Amino acid sequence: MGGLLNATFGNATELIIGIYALRNGMTRVVQLSLLGSILSNMLLVLGCAFFAGGLVFYRKEQVFDKASATVNSGLLLMAVMGLLFPAVLHFTHTEVHYGKSELALSRFSSCIMLVVYAAYLFFQLNTRKDSYVPLTEGVDPPEDDDEVPEITKFETIVWLSIMTAWISILSEYLVDAIEGASLAWNIPIAFIGVILLPIVGNAAEHASAIMFAMKDKLDISLGVAIGSSTQISMFGIPFCVVVGWIMGEPMDLNFQLFETATLFITVIVVAFFLQVEGTSNYFKGLMLILCYMIVAASFFVHEDPSSERGPKT
């Protein structure tokens, strides 16, 4: 539940930005920012958590719940499948109704993905909640499990409401400044959407994942990093497709070939890291961070083939 709450409130930034961008007709910016959020959480946030936790506990390998990580990996692969078919349908020119089948498939797949994510939440929080109870037989329980809250529940709700309203105001200015910043700095919009925006938007997840890893609570770090990626891919992206449907914007799941291939390779790499041993160390974290640097360099030299429509007048 802790990882879910961290991921949900951390992803609120991306969803708010996505809604503002959809309202301005900037569907491509929505796609790129959501894709970047997934890549950032899976490689940069998780890599930094592994790296920081490995440095603090350098004499041992940290252990996490491999079963939960496997479920998340399966959901991420399902999300890749949902993004892959519309892209393949588009680039093979095999649509039954050109320009309509791809959008219809995206909307249908989005509804299925939302249902699957709801079932996943029920499965994790109810059916498998006993799997999160640690086996303490022969092991001394951690001393810091019963931490005293620093603020009350009411103060938490007030601060979350204030910050959400403030983010909503800033998001409108941010969306309006993306194209101007791209021209002024001579930086591709794809790089801004996939790399720069998610780094700012994922600051909450980044700090939380590192903090929990340094306290040897790696399951919560995974819940924040991988759980956030799962939430964006299985809820955030389909949610924006449905919102675009309601607004009359043709938001679909065709993220273009380069972006879909990047996501597919990233999911495979991270799934391999999570399922091999169920342990982490600083070297694994360093490899994930360096993988993210390769992805960032790729998008810096990548020219987005799709022409973005300007804001509505």
Disulfide bonds with the S-S distance in Angstrom:
none
